[in-house]
Structures are given as structure tokens and as C-alpha cells.
Amino acid sequence: MAGYIELTEQNFEETIKSGVVMVDFWAPWCGPCRMIAPVIDKLAEDYAGKAKICKVNTDEQQDLASKFGIRSIPTIYFYKNGEKVDEMIGAANEQAFKEKIDGLL
């Protein structure tokens, strides 16, 4: 079973530099973040080998959150070959995430 990739300052740039990548900036205390967590897990399985589904715990990775100006969570960034191409702020349903990812594949 494939899972999401936990991003840190050490692996962020390397992870996003190729292919399609979805990055969920979240925190354990965030209600909407917990609400979409099962959706993120399912996307990681559904897109294994096609797109990278990643998470950044903003409590543990405050420098990354600050670097990207994350003010509201969940914030989801979409990258294609290292370039940020889209973002979503707030919880969304699985279909909304799939449409964004599919549009980049």
C-alpha cells in the first residue's frame, strides 16, 4: 500500500522537482485538515506511480510554512516539474482534488 510522502526542509525541493506533486500543508490540531486526511490517504493510493501526494506538518516544519507564506490551513499546492501551478485553500472533496491532479497529468 502506497502512502503519502511527509515533506521536510531536507526533501521538499528534491520531491517536487519532477512530475506532478500535490502538497497538503496541515497541522494535527486543524479540524478541516483532519477531515480531509482520509481523502489524502486515498489519493496517495489512487495516484501511486502517477503523481506524488505529500503532506507538510506546519507545526513541525514552521520554516517551510513560513517560506511559502502559509496563513490558513489546509492549503494545498500543486506542482508540475518543480513549478507551482495551482493552489487550493480550505477543505475540499476528493473529486475536486482529482480534477486538479488529472488536469496536470
C-alpha positions as CSV (number, residue, x, y, z in Angstrom):
1,M,0.0,0.0,0.0
2,A,1.5,3.3,-1.1
3,G,1.2,6.3,1.3
4,Y,1.7,10.0,1.1
5,I,5.2,11.5,1.4
6,E,6.0,13.5,4.5
7,L,7.9,16.6,3.4
8,T,10.6,18.4,5.4
9,E,13.1,21.1,4.5
10,Q,15.5,18.3,3.7
11,N,13.4,16.6,1.0
12,F,11.0,19.3,-0.2
13,E,12.9,20.6,-3.3
14,E,14.0,17.2,-4.4
15,T,10.5,15.8,-4.2
16,I,8.7,18.5,-6.1
17,K,11.3,19.0,-8.9
18,S,9.8,16.3,-11.3
19,G,6.4,15.1,-12.2
20,V,3.0,16.1,-10.7
21,V,3.0,16.8,-7.0
22,M,0.2,17.7,-4.6
23,V,1.4,19.2,-1.2
24,D,-1.0,19.5,1.7
25,F,0.1,22.0,4.3
26,W,-1.7,20.8,7.5
27,A,-1.5,20.6,11.3
28,P,-2.8,17.9,13.8
29,W,-5.0,20.3,15.7
30,C,-6.8,21.6,12.5
31,G,-10.3,20.2,12.1
32,P,-10.6,20.7,8.4
33,C,-7.2,19.1,8.0
34,R,-8.3,16.0,9.9
35,M,-11.5,15.9,7.8
36,I,-9.5,15.6,4.5
37,A,-6.8,13.3,5.9
38,P,-8.6,10.1,4.7
39,V,-9.0,11.7,1.2
40,I,-5.3,12.5,1.1
41,D,-4.5,8.9,2.1
42,K,-6.9,7.6,-0.7
43,L,-5.4,9.9,-3.3
44,A,-1.9,8.6,-2.4
45,E,-3.0,5.1,-3.1
46,D,-5.0,6.0,-6.3
47,Y,-2.2,8.0,-7.8
48,A,0.8,5.8,-6.8
49,G,3.3,5.8,-9.6
50,K,1.4,8.7,-11.4
51,A,1.6,11.7,-9.0
52,K,3.2,12.3,-5.6
53,I,0.8,13.1,-2.8
54,C,2.7,14.9,0.0
55,K,2.0,16.5,3.4
56,V,3.8,19.2,5.3
57,N,3.1,19.3,9.1
58,T,3.2,23.1,9.6
59,D,3.8,22.6,13.4
60,E,6.9,20.6,12.8
61,Q,8.0,22.4,9.6
62,Q,7.5,26.0,10.6
63,D,10.3,27.3,8.4
64,L,8.7,25.7,5.3
65,A,5.3,27.1,6.2
66,S,6.8,30.5,6.6
67,K,8.8,30.2,3.4
68,F,5.6,29.7,1.4
69,G,3.5,32.2,3.4
70,I,1.0,29.6,4.6
71,R,-1.5,31.6,6.7
72,S,-4.5,29.3,6.5
73,I,-4.6,25.5,6.6
74,P,-5.3,23.3,4.9
75,T,-3.5,24.9,2.0
76,I,-2.9,22.6,-0.9
77,Y,-0.2,23.4,-3.6
78,F,0.0,21.7,-6.9
79,Y,3.4,21.4,-8.7
80,K,4.4,20.3,-12.1
81,N,8.1,19.7,-12.7
82,G,9.0,22.0,-9.8
83,E,6.7,24.9,-10.8
84,K,3.8,25.8,-8.6
85,V,0.8,25.8,-11.0
86,D,-2.2,25.9,-8.7
87,E,-3.4,26.0,-5.1
88,M,-6.5,25.4,-3.0
89,I,-7.2,26.8,0.4
90,G,-9.6,25.0,2.8
91,A,-11.1,21.6,2.8
92,A,-12.4,20.1,-0.5
93,N,-13.9,16.8,-1.6
94,E,-12.0,14.0,-3.3
95,Q,-13.4,14.9,-6.7
96,A,-12.1,18.5,-6.5
97,F,-8.5,17.2,-5.8
98,K,-8.7,14.6,-8.5
99,E,-9.8,17.2,-11.1
100,K,-6.7,19.3,-10.3
101,I,-4.3,16.3,-10.4
102,D,-5.8,14.9,-13.5
103,G,-5.6,18.2,-15.2
104,L,-1.8,18.2,-14.6
105,L,-1.1,14.6,-15.7
